[in-house]
Amino acid sequence: MEVGGKLAVNRLLLSAALFEIRCPFAYTNGNGDYAVDGEQRNCGLELMAGGYVV
């Protein structure tokens, strides 16, 4: 899931995005076996600015 936006001001490009990624939590247990247990959730905010500042 992601939501964001972009804004261009003269020669400057600004963007921002909020995101959340959910996937099964996988690992190797003590016996060396591959196991899946629970859910991994990554949430964040991404900001970017590019262009020329005059």
C-alpha positions as CSV (number, residue, x, y, z in Angstrom):
1,M,0.0,0.0,0.0
2,E,1.4,3.4,-0.9
3,V,0.2,6.9,-1.2
4,G,2.1,10.0,-2.4
5,G,2.4,13.1,-4.4
6,K,4.7,15.2,-6.6
7,L,5.0,18.9,-6.9
8,A,7.0,20.8,-9.5
9,V,8.0,24.4,-8.7
10,N,10.0,26.1,-11.4
11,R,13.1,23.9,-11.7
12,L,12.5,22.0,-8.4
13,L,10.7,18.7,-8.1
14,L,9.4,17.6,-4.7
15,S,7.9,14.3,-3.9
16,A,6.6,12.5,-0.8
17,A,5.2,9.0,-0.2
18,L,3.9,7.0,2.8
19,F,4.1,3.3,2.5
20,E,3.3,0.0,4.3
21,I,4.5,-3.4,3.1
22,R,3.3,-6.6,4.7
23,C,4.6,-10.1,4.0
24,P,5.1,-13.4,5.8
25,F,8.0,-13.5,8.2
26,A,10.4,-16.2,7.1
27,Y,13.6,-17.5,8.8
28,T,15.8,-20.5,9.3
29,N,15.2,-22.2,12.6
30,G,17.7,-23.9,14.9
31,N,17.5,-27.2,12.9
32,G,18.4,-25.4,9.7
33,D,14.8,-25.7,8.4
34,Y,13.1,-22.9,6.6
35,A,10.1,-21.7,8.5
36,V,7.3,-19.1,8.2
37,D,5.8,-17.6,11.4
38,G,3.9,-14.4,11.7
39,E,4.0,-11.3,9.5
40,Q,6.7,-8.7,8.8
41,R,5.5,-5.1,8.4
42,N,7.6,-2.3,7.1
43,C,6.2,1.3,7.3
44,G,7.9,4.4,6.2
45,L,8.0,7.9,4.7
46,E,10.0,8.7,1.6
47,L,10.9,12.3,0.8
48,M,12.8,13.5,-2.3
49,A,13.9,16.9,-3.7
50,G,15.7,17.4,-7.0
51,G,16.5,20.0,-9.5
52,Y,18.1,23.5,-9.3
53,V,17.7,25.8,-6.3
54,V,18.4,29.4,-7.5
